[in-house]
Amino acid sequence: MTPYRMARPEERDEIIDLANYAFSIDFEKILPKVYHENDQSYAITKVAENKDGKLVSQIAVLPQTLHVGAQELRAKFLGGVAVHPRARGEGHMLALMTSWLEEMKGTTDISILSGQRQRYEYFGYTSGGTKYEYTISKANVRHALKAIDSKGITFSPLFELEDAVQFADQSNTSRLAYVSRETELLEKILSSYGQIPVGISFEDKQIGYLIKDHSGTAITELSVTDTEDIRKIIKAYFDRYAIDQVKISLPEYDLAYNAVLSDFAEGYKVEASNMYNIYDFANVLEAYLTLKFNTIGLSYGLFSAIMDDQPVTIRVDQAGVQVERKAMPEAVVLDKMEAQKLILTPFGRHMDVAAPKDWFPLPVYWYVVDCF
């Protein structure tokens, strides 16, 4: 019988070797925030070993603290899923996933992963949340920003700037929703997944930062002290990196950023931000409905449901959002996947459920460098 257990400290290198072999990539280079010198990646990894004591499969779960307004949510991001090619089809992924999912009960509000939809729907994950992606072209800049003066805007490696760690940390924690980032690992975090953190200055004063890919044609994170500077930053960015177009990703609730970019971008698309598995529906609903109420806005209403055996009653009025852990007699009964479809996707509005149409999907969003 195959042993399934937590990895041991001495297996740290073997964990990375197995992941590298399974994916043909360098995990220490791709994910330095998790796999770095003196890390404890073994402490978040469950493994399967064969009869010879060699690791043949593994799954890691990265604990995260998610701040949504004044509320803290317990998040677990699943990643590092690897099976040795010779051990595929032996049921190791199922066993390890089942073990992790059971362990998350009572200790987790929401779990996240990035992966193939149907594969992870079997384990209770739904593709959802909301990501806005804007496409800006040279023509947009030439016509819409022709009167914008971008002189004085400069770009440089973020962590070469004075007080870069403090600036980037304060920028993150000032957001309406954010994942806590360890300051001692901040440079590694912002460089994960091949991303490049770039400081933005105006006349030698730092006014923001962005995170881009190697080609410069995708900006996965943009943070500025004043959104009025975005136009001149974008104009200077095109001059600096000599690109034909750039795609910029944002959460839906960042209204000021969306207002500026939507004013001149060639186009945009709205898509799922990740796959999510909700363990505590009341906590997640209260956090993200309150965020949506305070930004995008919600119509007043009342809705009661039993979601995955969890009773919830939601009221939205002039006082805000109230979520109770009880159900009314007429409450609709939804299983986990039905409940997640309702609250995480735009397709819930087509369900035969009497929830106000503008409450969902919840604007759940993870920045690329916070993923695992």
C-alpha positions in Angstrom: 0.0 0.0 0.0 1.4 3.4 -1.0 2.2 5.7 2.0 0.7 9.2 1.7 2.2 11.7 4.1 3.7 15.1 4.7 7.2 15.5 3.2 10.2 15.5 5.4 12.8 18.3 5.7 15.5 16.1 4.1 13.2 15.6 1.0 13.2 19.2 0.0 15.5 18.8 -3.0 13.7 15.6 -4.0 10.4 17.5 -4.1 11.9 20.1 -6.4 13.5 17.5 -8.6 10.2 15.6 -9.0 8.4 18.9 -10.0 11.1 19.9 -12.4 11.1 16.4 -14.0 7.3 16.3 -14.3 6.9 19.8 -15.8 10.4 20.2 -17.5 10.8 23.6 -15.9 13.0 25.0 -13.1 10.7 25.5 -10.1 13.3 27.4 -8.1 13.6 29.9 -11.0 9.8 30.1 -11.7 8.6 30.2 -8.1 11.4 31.7 -5.9 8.9 32.9 -3.4 8.2 29.2 -2.4 11.4 27.4 -3.5 14.4 29.3 -2.2 17.4 28.9 0.0 16.4 27.7 3.5 12.8 27.4 2.5 10.4 25.1 4.3 8.5 23.9 1.2 8.5 20.4 2.6 6.1 21.6 5.4 3.4 22.5 2.9 3.8 19.4 0.6 2.1 16.0 0.8 3.8 13.2 -1.0 3.4 9.6 -2.2 6.4 7.2 -2.1 6.9 3.9 -3.9 8.1 0.6 -2.5 11.7 1.8 -2.8 11.0 4.9 -0.8 11.2 7.3 -3.8 8.8 10.1 -4.2 6.4 9.5 -7.1 3.7 12.2 -6.5 3.2 15.4 -4.6 0.8 18.3 -4.0 1.6 21.4 -2.0 -0.8 23.9 -0.4 0.4 27.5 0.3 -1.5 29.1 3.2 -2.3 32.8 2.6 -4.1 35.5 4.5 -6.6 37.3 2.3 -7.7 40.8 3.4 -11.0 42.0 1.9 -11.9 45.3 3.4 -11.9 44.9 7.1 -12.3 41.1 6.9 -9.6 38.5 6.9 -10.1 35.2 5.1 -8.1 32.1 5.4 -7.0 31.1 1.9 -5.1 28.0 0.7 -3.6 28.0 -2.8 -3.0 24.6 -4.2 0.0 24.0 -6.5 3.1 22.0 -7.2 0.9 19.1 -8.4 3.3 16.5 -9.8 3.2 12.8 -10.7 6.2 10.9 -12.0 5.4 9.7 -15.5 6.0 6.1 -14.5 3.4 6.4 -11.7 0.6 8.0 -13.7 -2.7 6.3 -13.5 -2.0 4.8 -10.1 -4.4 7.1 -8.2 -1.8 9.2 -6.3 -3.3 12.6 -7.3 -6.8 11.5 -6.2 -5.4 10.3 -2.8 -3.3 13.4 -2.2 -6.1 15.8 -3.3 -8.6 14.0 -1.1 -6.3 14.2 1.9 -5.7 18.0 1.4 -9.4 18.8 0.8 -10.3 16.9 4.0 -7.7 18.8 6.0 -8.9 22.2 4.7 -12.3 21.7 6.3 -12.7 24.0 9.3 -9.4 25.7 8.7 -10.0 27.4 5.3 -12.5 29.9 3.9 -11.5 29.6 0.3 -9.1 27.5 -1.7 -7.6 28.5 -5.1 -5.8 26.8 -7.9 -5.0 27.3 -11.6 -5.7 24.3 -13.8 -7.8 22.5 -16.3 -11.4 23.0 -15.5 -12.9 19.5 -15.6 -10.0 18.0 -13.9 -10.5 20.1 -10.8 -14.3 20.3 -10.9 -14.1 16.7 -9.7 -12.6 18.1 -6.5 -15.1 21.0 -6.0 -13.3 23.8 -7.7 -15.2 26.3 -10.0 -13.7 28.5 -12.6 -14.9 32.0 -11.6 -14.1 35.3 -10.1 -13.6 38.4 -12.3 -10.6 39.6 -14.2 -10.6 42.7 -16.5 -8.0 42.7 -19.2 -7.5 45.8 -21.3 -5.7 45.9 -24.7 -3.9 49.1 -25.5 -2.3 49.7 -28.9 0.2 52.2 -30.3 -2.7 53.7 -32.2 -4.6 54.3 -28.9 -1.6 56.0 -27.5 -0.9 58.1 -30.6 -4.5 59.4 -30.9 -6.0 59.3 -27.4 -2.8 60.4 -25.5 -1.3 62.8 -28.0 -1.8 65.8 -25.7 -0.4 64.0 -22.7 3.1 65.1 -21.6 5.0 62.1 -20.4 8.4 63.8 -20.0 10.0 63.0 -16.6 8.6 59.5 -16.4 11.3 56.9 -16.0 11.3 53.1 -15.4 13.9 51.2 -13.5 14.3 47.9 -11.7 12.0 48.3 -8.7 14.3 47.0 -6.1 17.2 49.3 -7.1 15.1 52.2 -5.9 15.4 53.5 -2.3 12.7 52.2 0.0 11.3 49.9 -2.7 10.2 47.2 -0.3 8.4 49.7 1.9 6.8 51.4 -1.1 5.6 48.1 -2.7 4.4 46.7 0.7 2.3 49.9 1.4 1.0 49.8 -2.1 -0.3 46.3 -1.6 -1.8 46.7 1.8 -3.6 49.9 0.8 -5.7 48.0 -1.8 -9.3 47.2 -1.2 -8.5 43.5 -1.3 -5.0 41.9 -1.0 -3.0 38.8 -0.1 -0.4 39.4 2.6 3.1 39.4 1.3 6.1 38.7 3.5 8.4 41.7 3.2 11.5 39.7 3.6 10.4 37.7 0.5 8.9 40.6 -1.4 11.5 40.7 -4.2 11.1 36.9 -4.8 7.3 37.2 -4.7 7.1 40.0 -7.3 9.6 38.1 -9.5 7.6 34.8 -9.5 6.3 33.3 -12.7 9.0 35.1 -14.7 7.5 38.5 -13.9 9.7 41.7 -13.8 8.9 44.3 -11.1 9.6 47.8 -12.5 9.6 51.0 -10.5 8.0 54.1 -11.9 9.4 57.5 -11.1 8.6 61.1 -12.0 11.5 63.5 -11.8 13.3 61.1 -9.5 10.3 60.6 -7.1 8.8 57.1 -7.1 5.1 57.3 -8.1 4.3 53.7 -8.6 5.4 50.3 -9.8 4.2 47.8 -12.4 4.9 44.1 -13.0 5.4 43.0 -16.5 6.4 39.9 -18.5 9.7 39.6 -20.3 8.3 40.9 -23.6 6.8 43.9 -22.0 3.4 43.2 -23.7 1.6 42.1 -20.5 1.3 44.1 -17.3 -0.1 41.9 -14.6 0.0 44.4 -11.8 -0.1 48.2 -11.8 0.0 50.4 -8.7 0.3 54.2 -8.7 0.0 56.8 -6.0 -2.3 58.9 -8.2 -4.4 57.4 -10.9 -4.2 60.7 -12.8 -0.7 59.7 -13.7 -1.8 56.5 -15.5 -2.1 58.1 -19.0 1.4 59.6 -18.9 2.8 56.4 -17.5 1.3 54.3 -20.3 2.5 56.8 -23.0 6.0 56.7 -21.5 5.9 52.9 -21.3 5.3 52.6 -25.0 8.2 54.8 -25.7 10.5 53.0 -23.3 9.8 49.4 -24.4 9.0 50.0 -28.1 6.0 47.7 -28.1 3.0 47.6 -30.5 0.5 46.8 -27.8 0.2 45.9 -24.1 -2.4 44.0 -22.1 -3.2 45.2 -18.6 -5.0 43.0 -16.0 -7.0 44.5 -13.2 -9.7 43.4 -10.6 -13.2 44.7 -11.2 -13.4 46.6 -8.0 -10.5 49.0 -8.8 -12.9 51.5 -10.2 -10.4 54.4 -10.6 -8.0 52.2 -12.6 -10.8 50.8 -14.8 -12.2 54.2 -15.4 -8.9 55.5 -16.8 -8.0 52.5 -18.9 -11.5 52.0 -20.3 -11.4 55.6 -21.5 -8.8 54.9 -24.2 -8.1 51.2 -24.5 -8.8 49.5 -27.8 -10.8 46.9 -26.1 -11.3 44.8 -23.0 -12.5 41.3 -21.9 -13.9 40.0 -18.7 -12.9 36.5 -17.8 -12.5 34.1 -14.8 -9.6 34.9 -12.6 -8.9 31.4 -11.2 -10.6 28.3 -9.9 -12.1 28.5 -6.4 -13.3 26.1 -3.8 -15.4 27.7 -1.1 -15.4 26.2 2.4 -17.1 28.9 4.4 -19.8 30.5 2.2 -20.9 33.0 4.9 -17.4 34.4 5.3 -16.7 34.7 1.6 -20.1 36.2 0.8 -19.9 38.8 3.6 -16.4 39.9 2.5 -16.9 40.2 -1.2 -20.5 41.4 -1.2 -19.4 44.2 1.2 -16.5 45.0 -1.1 -18.9 45.1 -4.1 -21.4 47.2 -2.2 -18.8 49.8 -1.4 -17.4 49.9 -4.9 -19.5 48.6 -7.8 -22.7 48.8 -5.9 -25.5 46.4 -5.1 -29.3 46.6 -5.3 -31.2 46.2 -2.1 -32.7 42.8 -1.5 -32.9 39.6 0.6 -31.8 36.2 -0.3 -31.7 33.0 1.7 -30.1 29.7 0.7 -28.5 26.5 2.0 -25.2 26.2 0.2 -23.4 22.9 0.5 -25.3 22.3 3.7 -24.4 25.8 5.0 -27.4 28.0 5.8 -27.0 31.7 4.8 -29.4 34.7 4.7 -28.2 37.9 3.0 -29.7 41.3 3.4 -28.5 44.4 1.5 -30.0 47.7 2.4 -28.9 51.3 3.1 -26.9 50.1 6.1 -24.8 47.7 3.9 -24.5 43.9 3.8 -25.6 41.6 6.6 -25.0 37.8 6.3 -26.5 35.5 8.9 -25.7 31.8 9.3 -29.3 30.7 9.2 -31.8 30.0 6.4 -35.4 31.1 6.0 -38.2 28.5 5.4 -38.3 29.3 1.7 -34.5 29.1 1.3 -33.3 27.5 -1.9 -31.1 24.4 -1.5 -27.9 24.3 -3.6 -25.1 21.8 -3.7 -21.5 23.1 -3.7 -21.1 23.3 -7.5 -24.5 25.0 -7.9 -23.7 27.5 -5.1 -20.3 28.3 -6.6 -21.8 28.7 -10.1 -24.3 31.1 -8.6 -21.9 33.3 -6.7 -18.7 33.0 -8.7 -19.8 33.1 -12.4 -22.0 35.2 -14.6 -24.0 32.2 -15.5 -25.7 32.1 -12.1 -28.2 34.7 -13.3 -29.7 32.1 -15.6 -30.4 29.7 -12.7 -33.9 29.4 -11.3 -32.8 31.2 -8.1 -34.4 34.4 -6.7 -31.1 36.2 -6.0 -30.7 39.9 -7.2 -29.0 39.7 -10.6 -26.3 42.3 -9.8 -25.0 40.6 -6.6 -23.0 38.0 -8.5 -20.4 37.1 -9.6 -18.3 38.0 -6.6 -15.3 40.1 -7.7 -12.7 37.5 -6.4 -9.3 38.2 -7.9 -5.7 37.1 -7.4 -2.7 38.9 -8.8 -0.3 36.6 -10.8 2.5 36.8 -8.4 0.3 35.8 -5.5 -0.6 32.6 -7.3 1.0 29.2 -6.7 
